[in-house]
Amino acid sequence: MTRQECSEIFAMLSEYLDREIPPDLCDEIERHIEDCPPCVAFVESLRKSIALCKALKGEAPLPPLPEAVRTQLLDAWRKSTTGAQ
């Protein structure tokens, strides 16, 4: 898989998980995800995040993440999309 393909998939994941895109595009995303470990990890992470948000709905909002944590998450995402270790 190329970085470009993964970036395109990442851009559509929320809509994919909510089934807000056409079925043929869902099929295309599923085929990509089946063969792309970084995308599998990202989808699972996004699914967990969505579930946590739904579970917290109505509770007090969480404070913003510290800048150091945001930087680490962004670095991890970049590594997952480039295949860097």
C-alpha positions in Angstrom: 0.0 0.0 0.0 1.2 3.5 -0.7 1.2 6.4 1.7 -1.2 8.2 -0.7 -3.7 5.3 -0.6 -3.6 5.3 3.2 -4.1 9.0 3.4 -7.1 8.8 1.2 -8.5 6.0 3.4 -7.8 7.9 6.6 -9.7 10.9 5.2 -12.8 8.8 4.7 -12.7 6.6 7.8 -15.3 8.5 9.9 -17.8 8.4 7.1 -16.9 4.7 6.4 -17.5 3.7 10.0 -20.8 5.7 10.0 -21.8 4.1 6.7 -22.3 7.5 5.2 -20.5 6.7 1.9 -21.8 4.5 -1.0 -21.5 0.7 -0.6 -19.0 0.3 -3.5 -16.7 2.8 -1.8 -17.1 0.9 1.5 -16.1 -2.3 -0.3 -13.0 -0.5 -1.7 -12.0 0.7 1.8 -12.5 -2.8 3.3 -10.3 -4.4 0.6 -7.6 -1.8 1.3 -7.8 -2.3 5.1 -7.6 -6.1 4.8 -4.1 -5.8 3.3 -2.8 -2.8 5.3 -1.7 -3.3 8.9 -1.3 0.4 9.6 -4.8 1.1 8.4 -6.2 -1.9 10.5 -4.5 -0.4 13.6 -5.9 3.1 12.8 -9.4 1.8 12.2 -9.4 -0.1 15.4 -8.2 2.9 17.3 -10.8 5.1 15.7 -13.5 2.5 16.6 -12.4 2.5 20.2 -12.3 6.3 20.3 -15.9 6.5 18.9 -17.1 3.9 21.5 -15.4 5.9 24.3 -17.0 9.1 23.1 -20.4 7.5 23.0 -19.9 6.1 26.5 -18.9 9.5 27.8 -21.8 11.4 26.1 -23.5 13.6 28.6 -20.6 13.5 31.1 -18.3 16.4 31.7 -15.9 17.1 28.8 -12.4 15.8 29.1 -9.6 18.4 29.4 -7.5 19.0 26.3 -4.5 16.7 25.8 -1.1 18.1 26.8 1.0 19.3 23.9 3.6 16.6 24.5 0.9 13.9 24.2 -0.5 15.5 21.1 3.0 15.5 19.5 3.5 11.8 20.4 0.2 10.8 18.9 0.9 12.8 15.7 4.3 11.2 15.4 2.8 7.7 15.9 0.2 8.5 13.2 2.9 9.7 10.8 5.0 6.6 11.4 2.0 4.4 10.8 1.3 6.0 7.4 4.9 5.9 6.2 5.9 2.5 7.5 8.8 4.0 9.5 9.7 2.3 12.7 
